[in-house]
Amino acid sequence: MLSKWDLIADVANAFNAISDRTRFLFPQLDFAPIVAVSAHAGTGVEKLLSTAISVRKQLLRRISASDLNRSLKSWEARHPPPYGRKRYRVKYLAQIMRC
């Protein structure tokens, strides 16, 4: 969430520029949506709430073990595990719901 968006200068690509900079600084959060919000002006609040609902639906999405294991095979084919003193192998994936 980009808060206090009303204080940003009205430039054509300001949102894209700041989003790109945020993604550059925090690459581990590249999956997270970015929403510009201004509580003072009351803009972006509806989009923030709809985004929160969408993220919640993704959190509660159930993925079957067969789909996870099919993806595991694909990931291992593209990125084989490193070999060192000890070899490891992921044999099975399962989703555990704790919400």
C-alpha positions in Angstrom: 0.0 0.0 0.0 1.3 3.4 -0.9 -0.2 5.7 1.7 -0.6 9.5 1.6 -0.9 9.3 -2.2 -2.5 12.8 -2.2 0.9 14.3 -1.4 2.5 12.9 -4.6 3.0 15.3 -7.4 0.5 14.8 -10.2 2.8 13.3 -12.8 1.6 11.0 -15.6 3.6 7.9 -14.6 4.2 8.5 -10.9 2.4 5.3 -9.8 4.4 3.2 -12.2 7.7 4.9 -11.2 7.1 4.4 -7.5 5.8 0.8 -8.0 8.9 0.0 -10.0 11.1 1.5 -7.3 9.3 -0.4 -4.5 9.6 -3.7 -6.4 13.4 -3.0 -6.9 13.9 -2.2 -3.2 11.8 -5.2 -2.0 12.1 -8.0 -4.6 11.0 -10.6 -2.1 7.5 -8.9 -2.2 7.1 -9.1 -6.0 3.9 -11.1 -5.5 2.2 -8.5 -3.4 -0.2 -6.0 -5.0 0.5 -2.3 -4.7 -2.4 0.0 -4.1 -2.2 3.8 -3.8 -4.4 5.2 -1.0 -5.2 8.6 0.5 -7.3 8.6 3.6 -7.4 12.4 3.5 -8.8 12.5 0.0 -10.6 9.2 0.4 -9.2 7.7 -2.8 -8.1 4.2 -3.3 -9.9 2.8 -0.2 -12.4 0.8 -2.2 -9.6 -0.7 -4.3 -7.6 -1.5 -1.2 -10.6 -3.3 0.3 -11.3 -5.3 -2.9 -7.6 -6.2 -3.1 -7.6 -7.4 0.5 -10.6 -9.6 -0.3 -8.9 -11.0 -3.3 -5.7 -11.7 -1.4 -7.8 -13.5 1.3 -9.4 -15.7 -1.3 -6.0 -16.6 -2.6 -4.9 -17.4 0.9 -7.8 -19.8 1.4 -7.4 -21.5 -2.0 -6.9 -25.2 -1.7 -4.4 -26.8 -4.1 -4.5 -30.6 -4.5 -1.5 -32.7 -3.6 -1.4 -34.1 -7.1 -1.1 -30.5 -8.6 1.6 -29.6 -6.1 3.6 -32.7 -6.9 3.2 -32.2 -10.6 4.6 -28.7 -10.1 7.4 -30.1 -8.0 8.5 -32.4 -10.8 8.5 -29.4 -13.2 10.5 -27.3 -10.8 13.1 -30.0 -10.2 13.5 -30.5 -14.0 14.2 -26.8 -14.5 16.2 -26.3 -11.3 17.8 -29.5 -10.2 18.9 -29.6 -6.5 22.6 -28.9 -5.9 24.9 -31.8 -5.3 27.3 -31.6 -2.4 28.3 -33.9 0.4 24.7 -34.7 1.1 22.0 -35.0 -1.6 18.6 -34.0 -0.8 15.4 -34.8 -2.5 11.9 -33.5 -2.0 9.6 -36.4 -2.4 6.2 -35.1 -1.7 4.3 -31.8 -1.2 1.0 -31.3 0.6 -0.8 -28.1 1.6 -1.7 -27.6 5.3 -4.4 -25.1 6.0 -4.1 -23.1 9.2 -6.5 -20.2 8.8 
